[in-house]
């Protein structure tokens, strides 16, 4: 903090006769990659003054509305300090005075992200070490201040809401699916009834119709001759382990 001397007698005396403090942030460029003492960005600070007489007796902390300031996010990569000025004439009995700085922001935590993943619903999953778990709460907000795998600061607001928290990684992150293919198949009349867990497709159309099972990209073309009947279905991905089917109607609307 950089204190400045009070003005000459008779100038800028506070209306309450106590103190008129003017405070703000003073910034300059960091001298290197080594961390240096600095005010945190996106924090609000309040500066007050205490008067002291020659016997060591002190007053309470006096401040004013001009003694409060906020460090903006675009100064996050700078070295920030407080500059304070006592704008009123100190009382005659005052021998010395000193400034106090208080942070008035709401509770916050610094969390170190491990990595990130794309989610199925166009959101993002963020991975944090277990030691950071209690710092993150649902419906809270995370503010990104540094780019991933970089030392570059993020100057935009970059404020994101936490909509879900999982102690284990979701399935779509842990499993990497291989696409067997995409094809158009016909569903039998009454082949997809409400409440039923079974969907029946029409594979009886005479060959070489596109809806024939053996014309489908999912049919194992090696199942000919002596290999016919080696599997129960002829599905190229047999046996059916960790197989996911995504269905849509001819208009492209997802139905399952």
N, C-alpha and C positions, 0 to 999 in steps of 0.2 A: 504494500500500500504506500502511496506517495502523499503524505500530509502536506498541507500548505498553510502558511501563516494567516491569521485573521486580518481583515482589512483595518485601516486606520479608524480611530474612534469616531462614532457618529455615522458610519456607513453601514447599510444593510442590517440594521438591528432587527431581530426576530420579533414578531408581534406578541408572542407570549413571554418575552424576556428571558427565554431559556437558551435555545440554540437554533440556528438555521444552517443545516448541513447540506452541502451539495456534493453528490457522489456519482461517479460513472466508471465505465470500463476503459482502460487504456491498453491497446494491443500493439504487438510488434511480431515480426517473423521469428520463428524458432531458429536457433543457431546451428542445429544439427539434428541427428536422428535420436539422440539421447533424450529421454524424458526430462522435462523441466517443470518447475512449480508454476501453476496456472490456475485461474478460475475455470470452473466447468461451464461449458456452454449450455444454454437452455435452463439456466438456474437464475433465481432472483435473489439479490443480496440487498441487505439494508445496513446502512452505516450510521452509527451514533457516536456521540462525544460524551466524555466524562471530565468534569472539572475537578481540579485538585488544589488544595491550598498549601501553604508552607508547612503545615503540621501533618500533612499526609491524609487529611480527611477528603473523601470523595463524594461527589453527587451521584444520583442515579444516572442511567444512560439517557441522554436527550437526543432526539432525532427530529426530522421533519420529512414531509412528503418527497422533497427533492433528494433525500438521502437513500432512496430505493431505486434500483435499476436492475435490468435483466440482460444477461449476456446472450446475444442472438446465436443461432446455430452456425451461421456462416463464419463465425470466429473460432470454430472448434479446432482448427488446425493452427491457431495462433497462440502466442504466449500472452495471456491476459492478466492484468493487474487492476487493482482499485486505485483510482485517484480521488481524493477527498479534499474538500475545502470547507472550512468553518467561515461562513459568510457574515456572521454578526460579531460585534465586539464582545469579547469575553468580559464578565463582571470584574470589578476592580480587585476583589479579594483573590482571584484565581492566580495561582503561581504557575501551574502547568496544566495541560489537558492531553488526553489521549483518545484515539478512535477505537471503536469496537465494530467488528463486522459480523453480521449474522445472516445465515442462509434461510430464507423463508419459504423455499419451494416445498411442494408435497413430497412424501416419501417416494424414493426411486431406488432402483438397483442397476448396477452394471452387469450385464450377462455376456459371456463369451460363446458365440455360436460355433458349433463343431462343423456342420455341413447342412446343405439344404437339398430338397427333392421336390420335383413336380408332383402334385396330387392329381387324382383322376378328375376332380371337379374344377380344375383350372386355378386352384389355390396352391399354396406351398406348404410343405412340411419342413420345419426347422428342427435340427437336432442340437441339443445342448448336453453337456456333461451332467451326470446325475447330481453333482454338487450344486448346480444352478437350478435344479428342479423347483425349489420352493420360491424362487424369484419370479416365476412365470405363473400368471393366473388367468383363468378364462374370463373373457370380456374385458381384460386389460389391454394395454397397448404396448407395442414394441416400436422403438424409434431407431432406425438404422443411421449410424453416424460414420461408419467406415465401410468402404467397398470390400467385398469378399476377396480374399487372396491378394490384397493390395493395401497400400498405406494411404491411398487417396481418400480424402474426406468426402462425405455426402452432404451437399449444401441444401438439397431439397427437403421438404417436410418429412417425407419417407416414414409416415406414421401408420402402423398396421395393427388391426385389431386381432386379438387371439380368440378364435372361435372354437377351438377344440384342443385338448391336451391328452396325449396317450403316453403311458409309461413304456409300451412296447411299440416297435415300428409297425405300421399298417401293412397288410398283406401285399398291396400293390407296390410297396417299396421293396419288400423282402423278396418278391418273386418276379423274375423276368420272363414274360410270356413270349413264346414263339408263335408267329402267325402261320397257321396251316394254309389258309386261303380264304377267299370270299366267293360265294356262289349263290344263285337264286334257286330255291326249291319250292315246290308247291305243297301246301298243307292240305291233308285230306278234309273232306267235308265232315264237320264235327270232330276234327282231329285236334282241336285246341279248345276244350270246353272250360268255362269258368270253374275255378276250384280244383281242376285236375292238375297233376304234376307231370303229365305226359303230353307231348306233342307228337302227332303222327304225320309223317310226310308221305306224299304220293310218289312211289317209285315204280308204278305199274304201267306208266305210259309207254307204248311201244318204242323200241329203239329206232333211230338215234335221237329221240327227243331230248331237249336240254334238261328235263326234269328227271331223267333216268339216273339211278344211283351210280351206275357204272360210268356215267358221263360226268359225274361230279368231281370237282377237284379234291374232294375228301376221300374218294375211293382209291384204294391201294391197287394200282395197276399191275403189281406183281402177283396178285392173287388170281392166277390163271393156271390151267392145266392141273398139275399135281398139287398145287398150293391152294386150290379152291377149297373153301371151308376150313382153312387153318385158323381163322378167327370167327367170332360170332357175328360180326357186322361188316367186315371188309373196310372198316374205318382206318385211314392211314395213320392215325394217332393211337391205335390200339396198343396196349390196354388203356382204358379210360381212367387215367390218373392225372389230376390237376388240369383237366380239360375244361375250358370256359367257352361257352357259345353265346355270342351276341346276336340277337334277333332284331330285325326291323321289317316294316312292311314295305311295299313297293314304292311308297312315297318318300321313304328314307326316315320315317319316324321311328325312334327307338321304342321297342315294345317289350324288351326283356333283357 
